[in-house]
Amino acid sequence: MRAGAALGLVLALFSCKGGATTPPCEEVPRIQILMQTSDRANVGENGQSWPTKLVVYQLTGSSKLDQLDAEQLKEEAEKALGDDFTDKRELKAYPASNEKIELELKPKVTHVLVVAEFRETLGTAWYATYTVPSGVKDAQCSAAAKDEEPPMPCVYVDIQGSELTGGGFAPAGFNVAAFETTCASIGAAKKKAKPKAKPKLPDVPDLSTPKTPQTPQGPTAPSAPTKPAAPTLPGR
């Protein structure tokens, strides 16, 4: 009986001290892509508008974003983006339309690249980039724990004629209200604070009664010199 009671007490103390761990957040971080396409988009030879193929790339870095080539991406995207490439998704933007797409982010993704495959490419107005806030997962996990709507940031894509503009900020004339959504502003993830070291208490002086110093002893008097022995006479 005593052994069983002792075991129960140990288990109760263990559970009170945090023996049960909190399961990790299973929410997949998401962002939303808002595509606004004018009635004149991806114009053909006769002036008519055509649907625009968009390719959304997920990247784990930005090392290739300053040397993009439209033809190379179209032919061999994974080679062009190198080790930063993680995933891609193809979309269609139709003339005179507004469409919202939710995009689930792969682990460790830091940037999103949106590429438009126009019939005619004009300068660099064929792609847009977006930097994923590092705090997206934490913010959405926190909302899920409170049974709230998860905040989602937006990637803006505006197609006018044969040009694509956008990224993390809405271009001039972009009608956000038409999408009936909220674009959340999420900052960087908070760094975990390092535990503060306990301050070292100063040494407390010994306040006990000091010992009475001993009286120094006086100098010892020198001993008297020993008399030399008398010499012994010979024959005795």
C-alpha positions in Angstrom: 0.0 0.0 0.0 2.8 2.4 0.9 4.7 1.7 -2.3 1.6 2.3 -4.4 0.8 5.5 -2.6 4.4 6.8 -3.1 4.3 6.0 -6.8 1.0 7.9 -7.2 2.5 10.9 -5.4 5.5 10.9 -7.7 3.3 10.7 -10.8 1.1 13.6 -9.5 4.2 15.7 -8.9 5.6 14.9 -12.3 2.4 16.0 -14.1 2.2 19.2 -12.1 5.8 20.1 -13.1 5.0 19.9 -16.8 5.3 16.2 -17.6 2.7 16.6 -20.3 4.1 18.5 -23.3 2.2 20.8 -25.6 1.9 19.3 -29.2 3.6 21.4 -31.9 1.5 23.6 -34.1 0.3 21.7 -37.2 -0.8 24.8 -39.1 0.7 25.0 -42.6 1.7 28.7 -43.1 -0.3 30.3 -46.0 -0.3 33.5 -47.9 -2.8 34.8 -50.5 -2.1 36.0 -54.0 -4.4 38.7 -55.4 -4.5 38.8 -59.2 -6.0 41.8 -60.9 -6.1 41.6 -64.7 -7.3 44.4 -66.9 -9.5 43.9 -70.0 -6.4 44.4 -72.1 -4.0 41.7 -71.0 -1.4 39.6 -72.8 -2.3 41.3 -76.1 -1.9 39.2 -79.3 -0.9 40.3 -82.8 -4.4 41.5 -83.7 -4.9 43.4 -80.4 -7.1 40.9 -78.7 -6.5 39.9 -75.0 -5.5 36.4 -74.0 -5.3 34.6 -70.6 -1.9 34.9 -69.0 0.0 31.9 -67.6 1.5 32.6 -64.2 4.1 30.5 -62.5 4.5 30.9 -58.7 7.9 29.7 -57.4 8.7 29.1 -53.8 12.4 29.8 -52.9 14.5 29.3 -49.8 16.8 32.2 -50.7 17.2 35.2 -52.9 20.6 34.5 -54.5 19.1 34.1 -58.0 16.6 36.9 -58.0 19.0 39.5 -59.4 19.9 37.4 -62.5 16.5 36.1 -63.8 16.1 35.2 -67.5 12.6 34.7 -68.9 13.5 32.1 -71.5 15.7 30.1 -69.1 13.0 30.0 -66.5 10.5 28.8 -69.1 12.8 26.0 -70.3 14.7 24.9 -67.1 13.4 26.7 -64.1 14.9 24.4 -61.5 18.4 24.7 -62.9 18.0 28.5 -63.2 16.9 28.9 -59.6 19.4 26.4 -58.2 19.3 25.2 -54.6 16.8 28.0 -53.8 14.1 26.2 -55.7 11.5 24.4 -53.6 8.2 24.3 -55.4 6.1 25.8 -58.2 2.5 26.3 -59.0 0.9 27.3 -62.3 -2.1 29.7 -62.4 -4.2 31.4 -65.1 -5.1 35.1 -65.1 -8.0 35.9 -67.3 -8.7 39.3 -68.8 -11.0 41.6 -66.9 -10.9 39.5 -63.7 -10.0 39.6 -60.0 -9.0 36.3 -58.4 -7.7 35.4 -55.0 -5.5 32.3 -54.6 -4.4 30.8 -51.2 -0.9 29.4 -51.3 0.5 26.9 -48.8 4.1 27.6 -48.1 6.7 24.8 -48.0 9.1 24.6 -45.0 12.0 27.2 -44.9 10.5 29.2 -47.8 11.7 32.9 -47.6 10.7 34.3 -51.0 8.0 33.9 -53.6 8.6 34.7 -57.3 5.6 35.2 -59.6 6.4 35.0 -63.3 4.1 35.9 -66.2 4.6 34.2 -69.6 3.5 36.9 -71.9 3.3 36.7 -75.7 5.6 39.7 -75.7 8.0 40.4 -72.9 8.7 44.0 -72.1 11.9 44.8 -70.2 11.7 43.4 -66.6 7.9 43.9 -66.2 7.2 40.1 -66.4 7.9 39.1 -62.8 7.3 40.2 -59.2 9.0 39.1 -56.0 7.8 38.8 -52.4 9.7 38.3 -49.1 7.8 36.0 -46.8 7.7 37.5 -43.2 9.4 35.1 -40.8 6.5 35.5 -38.3 3.8 34.1 -40.5 3.7 30.6 -39.0 3.8 31.9 -35.4 1.0 34.4 -36.1 -1.2 31.8 -37.7 -0.5 29.2 -35.0 -1.4 31.7 -32.3 -4.7 32.5 -34.1 -5.5 28.8 -34.5 -4.9 28.2 -30.8 -7.5 30.9 -30.0 -9.9 29.6 -32.6 -9.6 32.8 -34.6 -9.2 33.5 -38.3 -5.6 33.2 -39.2 -4.0 36.4 -40.5 -2.7 36.1 -44.0 -0.4 38.6 -45.9 -1.0 39.3 -49.6 1.1 39.1 -52.7 -0.2 41.6 -55.3 -0.2 40.8 -59.0 -1.4 43.5 -61.4 -1.5 42.7 -65.2 -1.9 45.5 -67.6 -1.3 44.9 -71.3 1.9 42.8 -71.4 3.3 44.0 -68.1 3.2 42.6 -64.6 3.7 44.7 -61.5 3.3 44.0 -57.8 4.9 42.1 -55.0 4.6 43.0 -51.3 2.9 46.4 -52.0 -0.2 47.1 -54.0 0.6 49.0 -57.3 -1.1 52.3 -58.0 -4.8 51.8 -59.0 -4.9 48.3 -57.5 -8.5 47.7 -56.2 -7.9 45.7 -53.0 -11.6 46.1 -52.0 -12.7 44.0 -54.9 -11.2 40.9 -53.4 -13.2 41.2 -50.1 -10.3 40.1 -48.0 -7.9 41.5 -45.4 -4.2 41.6 -46.1 -2.5 41.2 -42.7 0.7 43.0 -41.9 3.0 40.4 -40.2 6.5 41.2 -38.9 9.5 39.1 -38.2 9.3 36.2 -35.7 10.3 37.2 -32.2 13.6 35.7 -31.2 13.5 33.6 -28.1 15.0 35.5 -25.2 18.0 33.9 -23.6 17.5 33.1 -19.9 19.0 35.8 -17.8 21.9 34.7 -15.5 21.1 35.0 -11.9 22.9 38.0 -10.4 25.8 37.0 -8.1 25.3 38.2 -4.6 28.2 40.1 -3.2 30.3 38.5 -0.5 28.8 39.4 2.9 31.5 40.4 5.4 31.7 38.4 8.6 29.9 40.4 11.3 30.5 38.1 14.1 32.4 39.4 17.3 36.0 39.8 16.4 38.5 37.8 18.4 40.5 39.8 21.0 44.1 40.1 19.7 46.6 38.3 21.9 49.0 40.4 23.9 52.4 40.2 22.3 55.0 38.5 24.4 58.0 40.5 25.5 61.5 39.6 24.4 63.2 36.7 26.2 66.2 37.6 28.4 69.4 36.2 27.2 70.8 33.3 29.3 74.0 33.8 31.2 77.2 32.6 29.5 78.5 29.2 30.6 81.8 29.2 32.5 84.6 27.3 30.8 85.8 24.2 32.7 89.1 24.3 34.5 92.0 22.6 32.7 93.0 19.2 34.0 96.5 19.0 35.4 98.7 16.3 33.8 99.3 13.1 35.9 96.1 13.3 37.7 
